[in-house]
Amino acid sequence: MTQPDIHLFTAATMNGYKPVIFLEEAGVPYDLTPIDFSKQEQKAPAFLQISPNGRIPAIVDRGNGDFPAFESGAILWYLAEKYACFLPIDAKARSEVLQWVMFQMGGVGPMMGQAMYFQRIAAPNGEEHPFAINFPSPKPIPAQNAMPFGEWSLVDNVHLFMRRPFWTVRGFAVFGHAGRSP
Ligand SMILES: N[C@@H](CCC(=O)N[C@@H](CS)C(=O)NCC(=O)O)C(=O)O
């Protein structure tokens, strides 16, 4: 039996869901290796060849010379181009989607990750730092300032950005984070 092109390395986390959502929504075959953080599998030398930052998600595209990709936003972008879906072709529409993917990657994701670390890991372990805990965490964006269609506001209305006509890699990038607050 032929193997699917995409082999995914992931775990059940907010970033880990992103390529899974893409692959399921696109209906393309893939297989996956679950990465067990408790065993530090994300830092194993073989995995670092695929994901140099030692984090999930990552993919290997067997259909493209075993091309490796890490960083969830870059993976979504790569998959969108490979399968020609969930990323508009028109330059302005495409840029608009990618602006929000970048916003998620550079803002929402890291800020929520850091907030969660200080609130849920450091504090219960005796490292309670109010300065870090009170550092501004991502706030809902007023709908009128969000998407032209009111499609997406950060955490206050998950189902709006999921509406099918607007379902692109932008939605896949924010889905895992949108329903949670640090
Ligand atoms: N910017 C990266 C973040 C990836 C990331 O933080 N992954 C976490 C899980 S959500 C991870 O692998 N953590 C394990 C570790 O840091 O050792 C992306 O979007 O792919």
Ligand as a Chemical Component Dictionary entry (heavy atoms), coordinates in Angstrom:
data_LIG
# 
_chem_comp.id                   LIG 
_chem_comp.type                 NON-POLYMER 
_chem_comp.pdbx_formal_charge   0 
_chem_comp.three_letter_code    LIG 
# 
loop_
_chem_comp_atom.comp_id 
_chem_comp_atom.atom_id 
_chem_comp_atom.alt_atom_id 
_chem_comp_atom.type_symbol 
_chem_comp_atom.charge 
_chem_comp_atom.model_Cartn_x 
_chem_comp_atom.model_Cartn_y 
_chem_comp_atom.model_Cartn_z 
_chem_comp_atom.pdbx_ordinal 
LIG N1  N1  N 0 5.413 28.893 16.999 1  
LIG C1  C1  C 0 5.307 27.457 17.088 2  
LIG C2  C2  C 0 4.945 27.066 18.502 3  
LIG C3  C3  C 0 4.973 25.573 18.688 4  
LIG C4  C4  C 0 4.807 25.191 20.145 5  
LIG O1  O1  O 0 4.938 25.999 21.072 6  
LIG N2  N2  N 0 4.508 23.906 20.342 7  
LIG C5  C5  C 0 4.368 23.403 21.695 8  
LIG C6  C6  C 0 3.039 22.687 21.847 9  
LIG S1  S1  S 0 1.689 23.771 21.527 10 
LIG C7  C7  C 0 5.472 22.404 21.988 11 
LIG O2  O2  O 0 5.910 21.690 21.126 12 
LIG N3  N3  N 0 5.898 22.362 23.253 13 
LIG C8  C8  C 0 6.903 21.441 23.687 14 
LIG C9  C9  C 0 8.199 22.115 24.057 15 
LIG O3  O3  O 0 8.277 23.364 23.986 16 
LIG O4  O4  O 0 9.125 21.409 24.437 17 
LIG C10 C10 C 0 4.231 26.957 16.111 18 
LIG O5  O5  O 0 3.267 27.705 15.875 19 
LIG O6  O6  O 0 4.367 25.854 15.557 20 
# 
loop_
_chem_comp_bond.comp_id 
_chem_comp_bond.atom_id_1 
_chem_comp_bond.atom_id_2 
_chem_comp_bond.value_order 
_chem_comp_bond.pdbx_ordinal 
LIG N1  C1  SING 1  
LIG C1  C2  SING 2  
LIG C1  C10 SING 3  
LIG C2  C3  SING 4  
LIG C3  C4  SING 5  
LIG C4  O1  DOUB 6  
LIG C4  N2  SING 7  
LIG N2  C5  SING 8  
LIG C5  C6  SING 9  
LIG C5  C7  SING 10 
LIG C6  S1  SING 11 
LIG C7  O2  DOUB 12 
LIG C7  N3  SING 13 
LIG N3  C8  SING 14 
LIG C8  C9  SING 15 
LIG C9  O3  DOUB 16 
LIG C9  O4  SING 17 
LIG C10 O5  DOUB 18 
LIG C10 O6  SING 19 
# 
